[in-house]
Amino acid sequence: MVKMFKGADFRAAMKEQRTLVVDFYADWCGPCRMLAPVMEGLSDEYEGKAEFVKIDVDDNPDLARDYSIMSIPCVMVFKGGALAGKNVGFAPKDAMKEFIDKYI
């Protein structure tokens, strides 16, 4: 299950050094809406290995700025409290799985 995070949730998870797959998105973004079911499906496959979260860039502009999010959707993998990988734009399930597998 993909969880909705706000800035405070994200900062707490980073302090705990949890493995996160973060989908930076916006409700008005067509490719973001296309990616949502892909991420939901992958969250089930990676259960116990990584936590899948969504962060709305419109509601959390500070995080978007801190991580230089210029285009969405932007999926980032964080391990041990640090950015491990970044993928910008829509990707089908197999391509997204290949990207995530590099870092999990």
N, C-alpha and C positions, 0 to 999 in steps of 0.2 A: 504494500500500500504506500502510495506517495503522500507524504505529509506536507502541509502548508507551514512554512516557517516565516517568521518576521525576523528583524535584525537581532533582537535579543536571543531568540531561539538559536539562530545561526552562531552567534558569538559563544553561547554556552556549549554547543556541540563542538566548536573549534577548541575551546579550553579543555574539553574532555578528550580531545584528539580522536573522535569517532571517525570512521570511514563514511564519507558522505558523497553521494552523487546528487549534485544540485542543478536543477533546471531553472535558470533565470528566464522569466517569461513575462508576457503582458496579456491581459484578456482580449485586447483588440487585435492581437497578432495572429494571422492565419496559420503560418507555419508552426507557431507555438501550439495552437489547437490541434494541429495534425500530429505533433509530437507527443501530446498528452497520453493517448492510449498506448503508444510505444513504451513510454516510461512506466506507465502503470503495469504493463505486462512484464517488463524487465524487473520491476521492483519485487515481484513475486519470485522470479527466478533467482535473484540475488539475496533473498531473505536470509538473514543471519550472517551475511558477508559484508553488506553495506546498507546504509540507510538512504532511501531516496526521498528527496525533498524538493519543493517548488518554492521559489521566491519571486514575488511580483515586483518587477523593477520600478513600476509606477508608485507602489506603496513603500519601497525601500531604496530610494535614490542614492542614499549614502553607500549601501553595499554595491550598487551598480557602479558608482564612481570609484570606490575602493578597489574593485576588481576589473576596472576598465572595460565594462560591458558596453560595447558600441553597437552591437547587432544582437538580435534575439531571434529564435531561442539560442541560448548559450548554456551548454551543459559543462559543468566543471566537476572534477573528481578531487576530493580532498582526503589525504591520508596523514595521520599523525599531526593534524593541525596545520598542514601545508598544502598548497595547490600542487597536484600531481599531473593533471591533464585538463585540456580545454578543447571543446568541439563547438563550433559556431554553425548555426543553421540546422534545418531539418535533416534528419538521417533516418532511413528505414531501420526496422528492428535489427536486422543482421549487421548492418554497419555500426549501429549504436552499441550493440553487444560486443563487436570487435574492438571498438574504442574503449569501452569500460574494462574489458578483459586485460588490456595493457596495464591497468593500474590497480586492479583488485586482486 
